[in-house]
Every structure is written in C-alpha cells, then in structure tokens.
Amino acid sequence: MIQSNKTNTVVGLTIQTGVVIVWTYLLNWVCSLKHGNKVAWFLVFLPVLVLITLMVLLYHMVDTMGLSKGELQQMINQNSGVTYNEEGDLIEHGCSTC
C-alpha cells in the first residue's frame, strides 16, 4: 500500500533543519579558532569539491571503458526500472495495484 508523503516531507524537513542548525554552530565554532576562517571556507566548499572529483572520476571511468551513449542509456534504464523503445520513447507498463 502506498502511503502519503506528508509525514516523509515533515520528517525530512525536520531533519534538514536540524542539520542546518548543527552545521551553522559547527562553522561558527570553527571560525572562532586561530585559522578557523580558512578551515570553515574549506568545509563549506568540500561538498562541491567532492562532487567535481566524482564527476571527473565517472567521466574517466566511462572514457576508459569505451562505453557509447546507447550503452550508458541501457545501463541507466536497467537500474531505474524504466523501459524505452528504440526511438527513445517511454514504454509504460501496466500496474496491477493502481
């Protein structure tokens, strides 16, 4: 049975609000240290640096394996459970519980 997303949204919002508050206090504490300002800026940009690094690694992996666009699309479709026909149109499946 599919449940409403209202509780998930409220829980998610509460958790994100808590993370923001903890992160703000942590950065404020780090800024109060001797070289804390530079460390705090590094912590702020750390997720961006990790994302760029992962994208470069993914690009290198795809380039090294010699995968074509069609092969990548096929891998994505297999993992997402969505099916496309040869023209690239979405094929809808009947749902027995809908």
Buried (B, 14 or more C-beta within 10 A) or exposed (E): EEEEEEEEEEEEEEEEEEEEEEEEEEBEEBEEEEEBEEBBEEBEEEEEEEEEEEEEEEEEEBEEEEBEEEEEEEEEBEEEEEEEEEEEEEEEEEEEEE
